Amino acid sequence: METEESRGPKELRGLMGRFSRFWPIRPFRWSRKRALATTALALLLVVVGVLLWRSAHRSEDRVWERIQRSGVWRVGMDPSFPPFESLDENGQPVGYDVDLAQAIATCWGVEVSFEGIGFDGLLAALWADKADSVISGLPVDPRLARDVAYSIPYFEAGLLLVVAEGTSDISAPDDLAGRRLAVEWGSEGDVQGRELRRRLPDVTLLPFPYPQDALTAVVAAEADGALVDAISLRQFRQQHGGVHAVGAPLVSVPYVVAVPRQAPRLLEAVNDALVDLREEGTLKRLEVTWFGR
């Protein structure tokens, strides 16, 4: 009589096929599917957990909550940098940044309390909870990006190439080949002018003690162009006119609002307000008010 041990491989495969009718899911395939499903579920739980944590972390902004609760936004500034901020004859802060802070507060329906602080201590005031934000002609400092949060820029104070009104053949630094370039001695314009002369040896550098002197040389046709910061240019144009900037800033120096690193909702509110103020023309009007056309 033929036993199970004496059956060949073909007969055994047939026997296993009959048993498989009563065991429709094979053990190996079932465990593999279950493992994949378990892994997918675990990943989903991790993702959901991270999203919930970020949402909860984002909502925890005690600075913004205090501003909303008290109706007062404490803004730190150093009132010694006209026309951005200074004190009038009554000791009250005035300037571009003062008007900007008030415009942002109006967007939120709160009042501003200006905290006079020396420039070197402005960011420390944020860390010590003596101010909710800083608006004081403050440029971005990447070294402090882990300690404070910066808003989007509201003013560009960088280095510009300036020419006399009516000049049409100079639109970029390379157009200064064989020409005279006025700079303020020791300034960023001086540094960039020397870099330019390395590329274009026939550029003649004319150093002056002040940026206004460099711009005066351009108006008087003693120089074909000048490298000065945007603030000096605006102030000169307001008082004298006769010059304008060409091209993009050679060195960008954006002014921003600084807020505590742990105040994400406040930062978002500041950015939203700046976008609205730019779109409705308020930032442009502030420039005209404090710098002229």
Secondary structure, 3 states (H helix, E strand, C coil): CCCCCCCCHHHHHHHHHHHHCCCCCCHHHHHHHHHHHHHHHHHHHHHHHHHHHHHHHHHCCHHHHHHHHHCEEEEEECCCECCCEEECCCCCEECHHHHHHHHHHHHHCCEEEEEECCHHHHHHHHHCCCCCEECCCCECCHHHCCCEEECCCCEECCEEEEEECCCCCCCCHHHHCCCEEEEECCCHHHHHHHHHHHHCCCCEEEEECCHHHHHHHHHCCCCCEEEEEHHHHHHHHHHCCCEEEEEEEEECCEECCEEECCCHHHHHHHHHHHHHHHHCCHHHHHHHHHHCC
